[in-house]
């Protein structure tokens, strides 16, 4: 069903004229980038977001019944000259060269109007754009995202293919790739992609991709079979008590449902993935340990089997190679909770609506998706 404020599904089309493209640049700014200070291409004086490669990119849009934009996204071939240096670093484009840069699409500046969130506009726009770009010969789509929307992108078929990257200003972004011919994986997590592109027959060598990007062999939580996630829930490390001891005999199954819309993020020593400009998350420390910094400057330790409460701490740092589970808090109010929470908090977390639709994603302090 269309979202509140939208009476019919938006009309999808490419922005072709100079005026339509300018409308995209202005929309980006109003609905996301006006809150950022260090993002490339942001012009606060003119209220627009534009970079030179935009002239050589394809801008797709969704417009409501009144003709106003509700969502935009930009696709740029990885073979395009003059790409931002930071894209080379985050997306490791040189590492991807054996796949053929002209077959790799960089999907960026995906911004949605705030009142359209948590519904069908985003996945339907993604399905439209997937067909659009696959039909033009792109077999791979790369993107980078902040931690709060990582579970959403994994549900759409993307996989992590490298460690996260700290951008100017401290923003942490994670490189992702979608392989259009990885039919088995896409069929598990986002069948709508296969339905949208089945007649286009994208082809490639999946073994080559796995050799080049071994990180994608790790299966996201959303792609695990229910029994595999249930086994993981039963064996999550605790902070002293027996695993899955909270909440009674049915607790592992409820935890499995919460894990279905969560993601595992690997951190190297010194990585700091949390940022005040991103939506608050709960971070469950699967292994390793992290130093949590509170807003008053004090510090705490979060060890294996505990939660880090992103609602009250502005950042944390891995003290050694670690894995953390990103958990969207649902309807849970984190503001008055301790910065480090015990394993038993799984019960309250699951009680707070953390088992909702897998395509929902948490709202950041301002609407939009970077």
Number of C-alpha atoms within 10 A of each C-alpha: 10 13 15 10 9 17 11 11 17 22 14 18 15 17 19 11 9 10 10 13 20 14 16 25 23 18 23 27 23 17 19 22 28 18 16 14 12 13 16 14 15 21 17 14 6 9 16 20 24 19 13 12 14 16 12 13 15 18 25 22 26 24 17 17 12 8 10 13 19 22 26 27 21 21 23 23 20 24 16 14 10 10 16 13 8 13 15 13 13 20 25 14 17 11 11 15 15 11 16 13 18 16 18 26 25 24 22 18 22 22 25 25 20 16 13 19 18 17 17 16 22 22 19 17 20 17 19 18 24 20 20 17 21 20 15 10 15 23 23 23 23 23 24 24 19 21 24 24 23 26 26 22 22 27 25 22 25 26 25 28 22 18 17 25 21 14 14 12 11 16 20 20 21 22 23 24 25 25 22 25 19 18 16 10 19 22 15 14 18 19 15 17 23 21 12 16 20 14 10 13 13 18 13 15 10 12 10 12 16 13 11 16 16 14 14 19 13 11 14 23 22 23 19 15 11 16 11 13 22 19 13 16 21 18 13 20 20 19 17 11 13 13 17 23 16 17 16 9 10 10 17 25 18 20 23 23 20 24 27 25 26 27 25 22 21 18 21 16 14 14 21 22 22 24 19 16 15 23 21 26 23 22 27 27 27 21 19 19 22 26 18 25 18 16 11 8 9 9 14 14 16 27 21 21 23 26 28 28 26 27 19 20 24 19 19 25 21 23 18 15 15 21 20 25 20 24 25 28 24 19 12 14 11 16 13 9 12 15 22 21 19 18 24 19 14 23 18 13 22 21 15 15 15 24 21 14 12 19 18 19 21 19 18 16 12 15 19 22 22 18
